[in-house]
Amino acid sequence: MRAELVGGRVVVWAARDAARLFEGGYFGKPIGMPKPKPGEINVPLVLDMFEARYLEARSVISIHEGARRVSRRSLERACREGHESFDTKYAVYEHFRDKGYIVTTGIKFGCDFAVYERGPGIDHAPYLVQAHARDDAITATGTVLAGRLATTVKKQFILAMPDGRGGVSLVALDWWRA
């Protein structure tokens, strides 16, 4: 499938390809469709850089700028531009996707990712995930704030830390009332 790099996002212009990507794993956001449902997609699809990198690495999409195909090295450079800690966050994104979860942005929850078991509109995301490098400082205040928010929206908060060797360590936090 052909996709185009456009200002920090990747667009799949062909509606048929867009529908296949969305329906095959809830990748991307169909343009102009705030709550898309499978079977209704007939518009281009915007992928964030995590999704684009993941799909390109698996040869599902090829990414172009105009007529020129974007090399993997150029794509990785574009991913890192304007994305703080892209490599750390991508490792966490990839970990959950490879395990069969649906991963979306968690920005509205104040974290990196919301993770679904089946998909948006089908179930609610049971997990909120914050990615950290092993040498990141993790404050008690930040952890308490994130945990309280996750509890308020009935989700489990997970700290995820790539180990640099292809694995990701996960720490799930639950709040108990005494």
C-alpha positions in Angstrom: 0.0 0.0 0.0 1.2 3.4 -0.9 1.3 6.2 1.7 2.7 9.7 1.7 4.7 11.6 4.3 3.0 15.0 4.8 4.3 17.2 7.6 4.9 14.8 10.4 2.1 12.5 9.5 1.6 9.8 6.9 -1.5 9.7 4.7 -3.0 6.7 2.9 -4.9 8.5 0.1 -6.6 5.4 -1.5 -9.9 4.9 0.4 -9.8 1.1 -0.2 -6.3 0.8 1.3 -7.4 3.1 4.2 -10.4 0.9 4.9 -8.2 -2.3 4.9 -5.7 -0.7 7.4 -8.4 0.5 9.7 -10.5 -2.6 9.6 -7.4 -4.9 9.9 -6.1 -3.4 13.2 -7.6 0.0 13.8 -4.6 1.8 12.3 -5.0 5.6 11.7 -7.8 8.1 11.8 -10.1 8.4 8.8 -10.3 12.0 7.7 -13.5 13.7 8.7 -14.8 10.7 10.7 -14.7 11.4 14.4 -16.1 7.9 15.5 -15.4 5.6 12.5 -16.8 2.1 12.5 -15.4 -0.8 10.4 -17.2 -1.0 7.1 -17.8 2.7 6.9 -14.4 3.9 5.8 -14.4 5.5 2.4 -11.9 8.4 2.9 -8.2 8.8 3.3 -6.5 7.7 6.5 -4.0 9.7 8.6 -1.4 7.6 10.4 0.7 8.9 13.3 4.4 8.2 13.1 4.3 5.2 15.5 1.7 3.5 13.2 3.6 4.5 10.1 6.9 3.2 11.3 5.3 -0.1 12.5 3.5 -0.7 9.2 6.5 0.3 7.1 8.8 -2.1 9.1 6.4 -4.9 8.3 6.2 -4.0 4.6 2.5 -3.3 4.9 3.0 0.3 3.5 5.6 2.0 1.5 6.0 5.7 2.3 6.7 8.3 -0.3 7.4 12.1 -0.5 6.1 13.0 -3.9 7.5 10.5 -6.4 10.4 9.5 -4.2 10.2 6.5 -1.8 11.3 7.4 1.7 14.1 5.2 3.0 13.8 3.5 6.4 16.7 5.7 7.6 14.9 8.9 6.4 11.7 7.7 8.0 13.4 7.1 11.3 14.8 10.5 11.2 11.4 12.0 10.4 9.9 10.0 13.3 12.4 11.5 15.8 11.8 15.1 14.6 9.4 16.7 17.0 8.7 13.5 18.9 10.4 13.5 22.3 11.7 10.0 23.2 10.4 8.5 20.0 12.6 5.4 20.2 11.5 4.6 23.8 7.9 5.1 23.0 8.1 3.2 19.7 9.5 0.2 21.5 6.5 0.2 23.8 4.1 0.7 21.0 5.6 -2.1 19.1 5.6 -4.4 22.1 1.8 -4.0 22.6 1.0 -4.2 18.9 3.1 -7.4 18.5 1.1 -8.9 21.3 -2.2 -8.2 19.4 -3.4 -5.1 21.3 -4.8 -2.0 19.6 -2.7 1.0 20.6 -3.9 4.6 20.3 -2.6 7.9 21.6 -3.2 8.4 25.3 -3.0 12.2 25.2 -6.5 12.8 26.4 -5.6 10.7 29.5 -2.3 12.5 30.0 -0.2 9.4 29.1 1.6 8.0 26.0 -0.9 5.3 25.0 -4.3 3.9 25.6 -4.3 0.1 24.9 -7.4 -1.8 23.8 -7.9 -5.5 23.8 -10.3 -5.4 20.8 -10.5 -1.9 19.5 -12.0 1.6 20.0 -15.8 1.5 19.7 -15.8 -2.2 20.5 -14.5 -2.0 24.1 -13.0 0.5 26.4 -9.2 0.7 26.7 -8.4 -1.2 29.9 -4.8 0.1 30.1 -3.1 3.5 30.1 0.6 3.2 29.4 3.4 5.6 30.1 6.8 4.8 28.4 10.0 5.5 30.2 13.6 4.9 29.4 15.5 3.0 32.1 17.4 6.1 33.1 14.4 8.4 33.3 13.5 9.9 36.6 10.1 8.8 37.7 8.7 10.9 40.4 6.3 9.8 43.1 4.0 12.8 42.4 3.8 11.9 38.7 3.1 8.3 39.4 0.4 9.2 41.9 -1.2 11.7 39.5 -1.2 9.1 36.7 -2.5 6.4 38.9 -5.3 8.5 40.2 -6.4 9.5 36.7 -6.3 5.9 35.6 -8.5 4.9 38.6 -10.9 7.7 37.9 -11.5 6.5 34.3 -11.5 2.8 35.4 -8.3 1.8 33.7 -5.1 0.2 34.9 -1.9 2.4 34.8 1.2 0.7 33.4 4.8 2.0 33.4 6.6 0.5 30.4 10.4 0.4 30.1 12.3 -1.0 27.1 15.3 -2.9 28.1 17.4 -2.0 25.0 17.5 -5.7 23.9 14.1 -5.9 22.3 12.1 -6.5 25.5 9.9 -4.3 27.6 9.4 -4.4 31.3 6.0 -3.5 32.6 4.9 -2.4 36.0 1.1 -2.2 36.5 -0.2 -0.1 39.3 -3.5 -0.7 41.1 -5.1 1.5 43.7 -6.5 -0.1 46.8 -8.8 1.5 49.4 -8.2 0.4 52.9 
